[in-house]
Amino acid sequence: MHILIPADDIQRRVREMAAEIERDHPDGVHMIAVLKGAFVFLSDLARAMPGRCSLDFMAVSSYGTSTRSSGQVQLLKDLDSGLEGRDVVIVEDIVDTGLTLAYMQQILRARSPRHLRTACLLSKPSRRQVDVAVDYTGFEIEDQFVVGYGLDYAEQYRNLPHIAVLD
């Protein structure tokens, strides 16, 4: 594997994204991480937020142990709290086909948040199968399978502080 995005670049961009989210939600925000991949990103993003934020988690899967999305999205863990009237930001590790994010946005919009926005660390626009809104994007990348900073292959490599291409 080789490093695609160094740890220092990730940390700088996460701080910038936190400032953007704070600007758009000065009264606080409820951030929902998509497990497992987004837990590292959420942790750093939340610590970079100067204002109020609360956290929750959802687990969905479309990959299993493959390097390609199956196209079938499964809800594995739902939220612990309600969203009605709240400013909500979905925190996603990577937006690839867009199917998982579109599914999540549909489910969460039905719960009547005041605002629903999305922050993704990585975006692969060349892989999109559906048009999906992403309000805050860390980095756009080419169609390569990446690991590190929470992203895995078969539950390995999540602990890397950088993003690497798995050859």
DRENDO-1510 file (C-alpha; in Angstrom, 1 decimal, always signed):
<recs>
REC; n; res; u; v; w
REC; 1; MET; +0.0; +0.0; +0.0 .
REC; 2; HIS; +1.1; +3.6; -0.4 .
REC; 3; ILE; +0.0; +6.8; +1.4 .
REC; 4; LEU; -2.5; +8.8; -0.5 .
REC; 5; ILE; -3.4; +11.5; +2.1 .
REC; 6; PRO; -0.9; +12.1; +5.0 .
REC; 7; ALA; -2.2; +12.4; +8.5 .
REC; 8; ASP; -1.3; +16.1; +8.8 .
REC; 9; ASP; -3.4; +17.0; +5.7 .
REC; 10; ILE; -6.3; +15.1; +7.2 .
REC; 11; GLN; -6.1; +16.9; +10.5 .
REC; 12; ARG; -5.9; +20.3; +8.8 .
REC; 13; ARG; -8.9; +19.6; +6.6 .
REC; 14; VAL; -10.9; +18.2; +9.6 .
REC; 15; ARG; -10.4; +21.4; +11.5 .
REC; 16; GLU; -11.5; +23.4; +8.4 .
REC; 17; MET; -14.6; +21.3; +8.1 .
REC; 18; ALA; -15.4; +21.7; +11.8 .
REC; 19; ALA; -15.3; +25.5; +11.3 .
REC; 20; GLU; -17.6; +25.2; +8.3 .
REC; 21; ILE; -20.1; +23.1; +10.2 .
REC; 22; GLU; -19.9; +25.6; +13.2 .
REC; 23; ARG; -20.6; +28.5; +10.9 .
REC; 24; ASP; -23.7; +26.8; +9.5 .
REC; 25; HIS; -24.9; +25.6; +12.9 .
REC; 26; PRO; -24.0; +28.3; +15.5 .
REC; 27; ASP; -26.6; +27.0; +18.0 .
REC; 28; GLY; -25.2; +23.5; +18.1 .
REC; 29; VAL; -25.4; +20.4; +15.9 .
REC; 30; HIS; -26.2; +16.7; +16.4 .
REC; 31; MET; -23.7; +14.6; +14.5 .
REC; 32; ILE; -24.4; +11.0; +13.4 .
REC; 33; ALA; -21.5; +8.8; +12.5 .
REC; 34; VAL; -21.8; +6.0; +10.2 .
REC; 35; LEU; -20.1; +3.0; +11.9 .
REC; 36; LYS; -17.6; +1.6; +11.7 .
REC; 37; GLY; -15.7; +3.6; +9.2 .
REC; 38; ALA; -16.5; +7.2; +10.3 .
REC; 39; PHE; -15.8; +6.8; +14.0 .
REC; 40; VAL; -12.2; +8.2; +13.8 .
REC; 41; PHE; -13.4; +11.1; +11.6 .
REC; 42; LEU; -16.3; +11.9; +14.0 .
REC; 43; SER; -14.0; +11.8; +17.0 .
REC; 44; ASP; -11.6; +14.3; +15.4 .
REC; 45; LEU; -14.4; +16.4; +14.0 .
REC; 46; ALA; -16.2; +16.7; +17.3 .
REC; 47; ARG; -13.1; +17.6; +19.2 .
REC; 48; ALA; -12.4; +20.4; +16.6 .
REC; 49; MET; -15.9; +21.8; +17.1 .
REC; 50; PRO; -15.8; +25.0; +19.2 .
REC; 51; GLY; -19.5; +25.0; +19.9 .
REC; 52; ARG; -22.1; +22.6; +21.2 .
REC; 53; CYS; -22.5; +19.2; +19.6 .
REC; 54; SER; -24.0; +15.9; +20.5 .
REC; 55; LEU; -23.2; +12.5; +18.9 .
REC; 56; ASP; -25.0; +9.4; +17.9 .
REC; 57; PHE; -24.2; +6.4; +15.7 .
REC; 58; MET; -25.8; +4.3; +13.0 .
REC; 59; ALA; -24.4; +1.2; +11.4 .
REC; 60; VAL; -25.1; +0.3; +7.8 .
REC; 61; SER; -23.3; -2.0; +5.4 .
REC; 62; SER; -23.0; -2.4; +1.7 .
REC; 63; TYR; -19.5; -3.9; +1.5 .
REC; 64; GLY; -19.1; -6.9; +3.8 .
REC; 65; THR; -15.6; -8.2; +3.2 .
REC; 66; SER; -15.4; -7.1; -0.4 .
REC; 67; THR; -13.6; -4.1; -2.0 .
REC; 68; ARG; -16.7; -3.2; -4.0 .
REC; 69; SER; -20.2; -2.1; -2.8 .
REC; 70; SER; -22.8; -4.8; -3.2 .
REC; 71; GLY; -25.5; -2.2; -3.9 .
REC; 72; GLN; -27.6; -3.7; -1.1 .
REC; 73; VAL; -27.7; -1.4; +2.0 .
REC; 74; GLN; -28.5; -3.0; +5.4 .
REC; 75; LEU; -29.3; -1.1; +8.6 .
REC; 76; LEU; -27.4; -2.8; +11.3 .
REC; 77; LYS; -27.8; -0.3; +14.2 .
REC; 78; ASP; -30.3; +2.5; +14.5 .
REC; 79; LEU; -30.0; +5.8; +16.5 .
REC; 80; ASP; -30.4; +6.1; +20.2 .
REC; 81; SER; -32.1; +9.5; +20.2 .
REC; 82; GLY; -34.7; +11.4; +18.2 .
REC; 83; LEU; -34.0; +14.0; +15.5 .
REC; 84; GLU; -37.2; +16.0; +15.3 .
REC; 85; GLY; -36.4; +19.8; +15.1 .
REC; 86; ARG; -32.6; +19.3; +15.4 .
REC; 87; ASP; -29.8; +20.4; +13.2 .
REC; 88; VAL; -28.3; +17.1; +12.1 .
REC; 89; VAL; -25.1; +16.3; +10.2 .
REC; 90; ILE; -24.4; +12.8; +8.9 .
REC; 91; VAL; -20.7; +12.1; +9.3 .
REC; 92; GLU; -19.6; +9.6; +6.6 .
REC; 93; ASP; -16.1; +8.2; +5.9 .
REC; 94; ILE; -16.5; +7.9; +2.2 .
REC; 95; VAL; -19.1; +8.5; -0.5 .
REC; 96; ASP; -18.6; +6.0; -3.3 .
REC; 97; THR; -21.7; +4.9; -5.2 .
REC; 98; GLY; -23.9; +7.2; -3.1 .
REC; 99; LEU; -26.4; +4.4; -2.4 .
REC; 100; THR; -25.6; +4.1; +1.3 .
REC; 101; LEU; -25.8; +7.9; +1.9 .
REC; 102; ALA; -29.0; +8.2; -0.2 .
REC; 103; TYR; -30.6; +5.5; +2.0 .
REC; 104; MET; -29.5; +7.1; +5.2 .
REC; 105; GLN; -30.6; +10.6; +4.1 .
REC; 106; GLN; -34.1; +9.2; +3.2 .
REC; 107; ILE; -34.4; +7.4; +6.6 .
REC; 108; LEU; -33.3; +10.4; +8.6 .
REC; 109; ARG; -35.3; +13.0; +6.6 .
REC; 110; ALA; -38.4; +11.1; +7.6 .
REC; 111; ARG; -37.6; +11.8; +11.3 .
REC; 112; SER; -38.2; +15.6; +10.8 .
REC; 113; PRO; -34.8; +17.2; +11.6 .
REC; 114; ARG; -34.8; +21.0; +11.2 .
REC; 115; HIS; -31.7; +20.7; +8.9 .
REC; 116; LEU; -30.1; +17.6; +7.5 .
REC; 117; ARG; -26.6; +18.0; +6.1 .
REC; 118; THR; -23.8; +15.6; +5.3 .
REC; 119; ALA; -20.0; +15.7; +5.9 .
REC; 120; CYS; -17.8; +13.1; +4.2 .
REC; 121; LEU; -14.1; +12.8; +4.6 .
REC; 122; LEU; -13.6; +11.2; +1.1 .
REC; 123; SER; -15.7; +11.4; -2.1 .
REC; 124; LYS; -15.3; +9.3; -5.2 .
REC; 125; PRO; -17.5; +11.2; -7.7 .
REC; 126; SER; -16.5; +8.9; -10.6 .
REC; 127; ARG; -18.3; +6.0; -8.8 .
REC; 128; ARG; -21.6; +7.7; -8.2 .
REC; 129; GLN; -24.7; +5.7; -9.2 .
REC; 130; VAL; -27.2; +8.1; -7.6 .
REC; 131; ASP; -27.1; +11.9; -7.2 .
REC; 132; VAL; -26.6; +12.5; -3.5 .
REC; 133; ALA; -26.1; +15.8; -1.7 .
REC; 134; VAL; -22.8; +16.2; +0.3 .
REC; 135; ASP; -22.5; +19.6; +2.1 .
REC; 136; TYR; -19.0; +19.3; +3.5 .
REC; 137; THR; -16.3; +17.2; +1.7 .
REC; 138; GLY; -12.8; +16.6; +2.9 .
REC; 139; PHE; -11.1; +15.3; -0.2 .
REC; 140; GLU; -12.1; +14.1; -3.6 .
REC; 141; ILE; -10.2; +10.9; -4.7 .
REC; 142; GLU; -9.9; +8.7; -7.7 .
REC; 143; ASP; -11.5; +5.3; -7.9 .
REC; 144; GLN; -9.1; +3.4; -5.7 .
REC; 145; PHE; -9.7; +1.2; -2.7 .
REC; 146; VAL; -8.5; +3.1; +0.4 .
REC; 147; VAL; -7.9; +2.2; +4.0 .
REC; 148; GLY; -6.8; +4.0; +7.1 .
REC; 149; TYR; -8.3; +6.7; +9.4 .
REC; 150; GLY; -11.2; +4.4; +10.2 .
REC; 151; LEU; -11.6; +2.8; +6.7 .
REC; 152; ASP; -10.9; -0.9; +6.6 .
REC; 153; TYR; -10.5; -3.9; +4.4 .
REC; 154; ALA; -11.9; -7.0; +6.2 .
REC; 155; GLU; -11.7; -5.1; +9.6 .
REC; 156; GLN; -8.0; -4.3; +9.2 .
REC; 157; TYR; -6.1; -1.0; +8.7 .
REC; 158; ARG; -8.7; +1.2; +10.6 .
REC; 159; ASN; -5.9; +2.3; +13.0 .
REC; 160; LEU; -3.7; +4.0; +10.4 .
REC; 161; PRO; -3.4; +7.8; +10.9 .
REC; 162; HIS; -3.4; +8.4; +7.1 .
REC; 163; ILE; -5.3; +7.3; +4.1 .
REC; 164; ALA; -3.6; +4.7; +2.0 .
REC; 165; VAL; -4.3; +2.9; -1.3 .
REC; 166; LEU; -4.6; -0.8; -0.9 .
REC; 167; ASP; -2.8; -2.3; -3.9 .
</recs>
